[in-house]
Amino acid sequence: MINRNKIFTILNFLIIFFCNQLFAQKATTKEILWTTDWSPNGKFIAIGGNINTLKIYSENNLKPHKSFHIKNTITRIKWHPSKNIIAVTTQMSSDKSSIINLDTNQKIELNGISPDGARGIDWNNTGQYLAVADNNGQILIYNIKGELIRKFNNESTKSITAIDWHPQKNILTTVTDKIRFYDIEGNLLKSIKHRQEEVMILSIAWHNSGAFFVTGDYGNEKDKSLLQYWDENGILLNSVDISKGEYRNMTWNSKGNRLATASDSLRIWDIKGNLISGGSSKDYLWGVSWDKRGERIITSSMEQKIILWNNKAERILTIE
C-alpha cells in the first residue's frame, strides 16, 4: 500500500532542494562575497566569493594585502588554527579546492572532490586534518600536505552545506537535510532530523567547550529559518525563529560567550540562545568571522559589501 504522506514529504523536500540548488546557480551569476575568515594571529582577513579572486586584507585598515586568482566561486575559506595557511573550497570552477600557504604562495590542489565542487570545510582543533564536504555528499579527510587520507559518503548523495569538527575529539558533524555525526574512520554515529518540516540546514558551529553546538537552517516561504542549540548528544536545547533570512554562516568568539550569525542582519547571541545585539543590513550577509580578541566582527554580503563591526554589532567601517 502506498504511503501518500511519505510520498508528499519526499516530493516537498525535492522541490525545496532543487530550488536551493537553482538559487545557488543563480547566485554564481552575481558577484557575491560568500565567505570570510580572520587569521589566527589577528593580522589578516580573507574574503572569497564569485569574484574570481581570493582577497587578503590587512586587519588594521582593511587595505588589500595579497590576492590569488581563483575562477568563479569560492564557497568557503578556513584559516589553519596556527599556521599562515588557508583552505579554500570552490564550486562551478575549473580551479579545484585547495590549501594555500600565504608565506610561500604555494597552492596545493585537493584531489577526489566532486566536479560539482564543495561547500563545507574545516580543520580539526590541532590542524592535523582538514575535512571537506562536497556537493555529491562525500566527506574527504586530508593531511596538512593535501594528501587524501580517507573518503566516505554522508549516508546520502545530497549536497553537504557545512561541516564542523568537534573542538576536542576527532568527530565530524555535517549538515544538509539532517545533522549527522561521524568518527574519523567514516562510521556514522548518529543521524538527527532537526525539524518536522523538510528544510535544508546551512550552517553549524560547535561551542569551544564541546558541550553543545548550534545550527542554522534555510527556512522557506511557509517556515521561518531556525537557529537551534543542541547538546553534544544531539538533544535540542533551544530553537529561535526571529530571523527573516536564512543563516548562511555562524561563528563563536574565542572566549565562547558570544555567537555571531550572518543572515538578514548581523546578530550576536549568548550561550543559551538569547539575542544580545543586532546590526541591520540592507542586503543579506553571507560570511562572518570574529577577530582573535573577540572585539570586532567582519562580514561579507550578497551585494559585495565588507563590513567591520564592534562586538555590539555597531558598524565601524564599510567597503563596497
N, C-alpha and C positions, 0 to 999 in steps of 0.2 A: 504493500500500500504506500502511495506517495505521500510524504510529509510536506504539505503545501507551505507550512510556516517555515520549515527549514529551507525550502527552495527560495521562498521570498527573501529570507535573510541572506542567502548566498548571492542572489541577484542584486540585492541592495548594496552589499559590500562591493561587488564587482563594479557597479555603477560609480560608487564613491572612489574606488581605487583608480579606475580609468580616468575619472575626472581629475584626480590629483596628478596622474601621470601627464594628462593633457596640459594642466596648469604648469607643470614643471617644464614641459617642452616649450610652451609659450613664454615662460619666464626667461628661457635662454635667448629669446629674440630681443629682450630688453637688457640694458646694461645695469644689472642688479648686483649690489655688493652682498653676496650670500653669507660671508663668514669673516670673523676677525679673532685674533688671539694676541695676548700680551706676553712678551718674553719673560721667562722666569727671573732674569736679572733686572727686569723692570725698565730696560733701556729702549726697547723697540716694540712696535705694534705691527702686526702683519694683517693685511687686508686682501681678500680674494673674492672673485665673482666671475661673471661672464664678460670681463673686460680685457681678456687675452693677456693678463699680467698679474703676477703675484707682487704686491707692493709692500715694501717695508718702510715704516715711518719712524722717525725719532720721537720718543715719548715726550720729550721736553716741549716741543713746539709743533709737533705733527708735520714736520718738514720731511720730504722724501729722502730716504737714506739709500735704498737699493731696490732694484726690481728684477724680476725674472719673467721672460716671455713664456706664457703657458696658454695654449689656444683654448678659446671658448670658455667653458665654465669650470671654475674651481668651486666645488661644493662645500668643502670644509678644510680647515687648516688646524694643525695641532702642534704646538711647540713641545719639544722634548723637555721633561721635567728639570733637567740640569744642564743640558748642552745647548749650544747655539745651532740647533738643528730643527727644521720644520718638516712635518709630514703633511702631504697635500693629497686630497682626493679630487678627481675630475670626473665629469660626465659630458657626453656629446662633444668629445675632444679627441684629436689624434694624439695628444700628449697623455701618456699614462700617469696614473697616480704615482707619487714619488716621495723620496726623502731628500731634502736639500740641506747641505751644510753651508751656512751663511759665512763661515770663516774662510772656506776654501772655494765656495761656489760650486762644489761637486754636487751633481744630481744623480741619484740612483733610482732607476725606474723599478716599480714593483710589478712583478710578473704574476700571472694567474688570475687577475681580477677580470670580471666580466667585461666584454667590449662595450656594454651599456654603461660602464662606469660604476662609481660608488659614492655614497653619501656619509657613511659612518667611519670614523677613525679615532683611535685613542691609544696613547702609550699606557703601559701599566705603571704602577707607582715608582718602580725603580728605573724605568726607561729601558729595561732589558728587552721587552717585547712591544711590538706595535700590532694592533688589531685593526683590520679593515673589514667593513661590512658592505657588500656590494649590491647592485641593483638586480641581481639574479638570486638573491637570498643566500649567498655564500659568505662565510666568515673565514678570513685568512689571517694567519699569525706570522709575523716576520721578526727577525732579529734586527739589531740596530744597523747591520750592514745591508739590510734589504733582502736578505736571504729568506725564502719561504720555508717555514718550519712545518706548518700544518694548514690544511684546508678542510672545511666541513660545511654542511648545509644547515640552514636555520629552520629546520622542521618543515619549511615550505620554500617555494621559489619566489615569493613576493619580495619586492624591493625592501631592503632594510634601511630605515631612515636615520638611525643613530645607534651607536654602541658605546658602552662605558665600562671600564674595568672597576671592580671593587677596589677601594683605596688601600686595602691591606692584604687581600687574597688574590690569587690568580683565577678569579671567577669573572666571566663576562656577562653583561646584560645587554640584550638587543631589544629594540622596539620597532614595531611595524603594525600589524593588525593585533598583535599580542605582546606582552612582556615575556621574554624568555631568558633563563639563566643557563649558562654552560660552564663546565670546567675547562681547563686549558687543553685537555685531551679531546674536547669536542662532544663530551657527553651532555645530553640535555638533562638539567637538574630539575627544572620547573617551568611550566608554561601558565601564564595568567591572562585571562580575558579582563581587560581593565574597566569596561563598562558594558551595559546591556546593548547599547547601540553599536553598529558596525562603523567605528570611527578610527581612522589611522592615528597612531601616535607619532609625533615628530621629534621629540627631544627627551633626554634623560640626563640626570646629574646625581650621582651618589654623593651623599654628605661625606665630609672629610673623615668622620668618625667610623664610617662603615655601618652605622646603626640604622640608617634609613636612606631612601633615595626619593627623587621627585621626577615625575613625568609630565609632559605637556602634550596635548593632542590637537588635532586639526579642527575638530568641530565640523558642522555643516549648516545648511540653511535652517534646519529644524533643531539641531542640538548644539548648544554652546560649547566652545572649547573648554576643556577641563585642565586645571593644574591639580595634580594628585600627589599626595605624600604617602609613601609605603614604608613599612618596616622592613628590615633586612630579609625577612622570610616571605615578603610579598603580601602582607596583610595591609589593607587600606586603612590609613590613619585619618586622612582629611581630603576633601575634594572641594575645589573652589571654581566658580563659573562666572567670574566677573569680567573676563576679557572679551572684547569684541572681535578679536582676531586670533588666529592660531599661534601656538607657542613654537616659534621657529628654533630658538636656542635658549639655553639657560646655563648659569654657572654660579658656583659658590665663591665667596671671597676666601682669602687664606685663613682667616680665623674660624670660618664655618658658621658664623652667626647671621649672615645675610646671603640671600639668593637673588640674583638678578635675572629677569626674564625679558626676552625680546618678542613683542607681538605688535598690537596696535599702539602700544606705548611701552616705555621702559618702566618696569615695576620691580620694587625691592621688597622681599618677604623675609620674615624671620623663620626660625627652625620649626615652628608649628603651623606655618601656612597663613599667618596674619600679615596683611599688607601694611608695610611700614611707610612707603612713599612711592610716588609715581611721577614720571615725566612724560608730558604729552609729545606726540609726534604727528606731523601732517601726513606721513606715509608709513608703511609697515616697516618695522625694524626686523632685521634678519640675523645679524651677528651681534654677539655681546661677550665682553670679557672684562674682568677686574684687573687692576694693577696689583702688584705683589703686596702692597701695604693695605689694600682694601679701602683706599681713599678716593679712587677715581674709577670710572667705567667708560669703556669705549663701545660704541655701537656702529653698525653699518646698516644701510637701509635699501629698500626697493627702488628708491629714486637717487641712488648713488651719493647719499649723504653720509659723512663720517662725523659723529657727534661725540664729544668728550663731556662727561657728566661728573659731578661730585657724588659722594656716597649718599646724598639725599635726593638724587635724581634731578638735580638742578643743572642746567646747561652751563658749560664753561666755554666751549668752542665748537663751531660747526664749520665743516669744509664741504663744499658742494662741487 
